[in-house]
Amino acid sequence: MTVTMTQTKSPLPEASPPGGIAHLSVINYKKLANNDPEESAKLFSACLEWGFFYLDLAFDETEAYRASVDRLKDFSIDYFSRPLEEKIRDTNDAWETFNICG
């Protein structure tokens, strides 16, 4: 399947044509951070109708954010490669939000 990212005037991407090309909604993080109502509506529609979108972080102000995502990815790989017995010790029923078992 080939994935292309296109920005359209419509808040929703078009249905995939036969041939496997997916048209993703491209959401601009900078516009969201500046409370742009059109970008917010586009995000809401993409989540409601499709359940996914492409988040455009291609500008300088997101460098620190992108670096923290890379650190989180490295942490996740390290943590989830540990033995199950070690991860179970981190489970606490009172912290349902952070429960990693299931």
N, C-alpha and C positions, 0 to 999 in steps of 0.2 A: 504494500500500500504506500503510495506517495502522499506526503503531507505538504501542503502549501499553506503559507500564511498570507492572508490577504486582509486588507482593511476595506470595509465596505461602508456605505452610508446606512445600510440596514443594521439594526442592533443584533440581528440574528444571522448566522452564517447560512448559506444556501445548503440544501440537502446534497449529499455526495452523489455525483453522477455515476453511472455505471463505469467502472474502470478504477475505482478505489481512491479517488482524490478527495481528501477531507479539507474542507474550508473552515478554518478555525477563526473564531472571533479573536481579534488582537486587542487587548486591553492595555492602555497606556498608564503605567503606574504614576507617572508625573502628573497627569491630568487628574487621576484619582486623589492624589495627595493634595492637589489644589482645589478639591471639591467641585470638579467640573460636573454639572448635572447630566450632560449628555453621556459622558464616560461612565458615570454611576449607573445610568439607565441601561447602558450597553452591558455592563458587568452583571447587573441583576438579570437581564434577559438571557445572557449566556448561561448563567448558573441555573436559572429556572427551566429553560428549554433544553439545554444540551448537557449541563452538568460539568463542563470543562471549558477552558479558554487558554489562550497564550498570553502570558503577562510580559509585556515589553519593559525590560529594565535597562535598555540600551542608552543610558545617559550617565554622566559623571556622578551625579548626586547619589546613585545607587551603589557605588563602589564598596562602601562599608557594609551595606546590606548583603551584597553578593559575597563578600568575604566571610560574613557570619554564616551564610548558608553553606559555604564550603566547609567551614569548621563543624557545623552541625552534621553534615553528611559524613565527615570523617569520624565524628563521635558515634554516630549511629552504626556505622560499619563495625567499629571497634566493640561497641556495647552488644550488639545483637550477634556477634560471632562468639561471645562468651558462652560457657556451658549453661544449660538450662537451670541447674541447681543454683548457680550464682545469681542468675536473673530473678529466680523465684524469691530470693531473699529481699529483693526490692519491692515486692508486692505488699500492699497495705490496703485492706478493704475500705478503710476510712477515706482513702484517696482514690476513689473510683475513677476520676479523670486521668490519673497517672498509672492505672493498673495495666501492666504490660502483658498479663496472662489472659489472652482471649479477647 
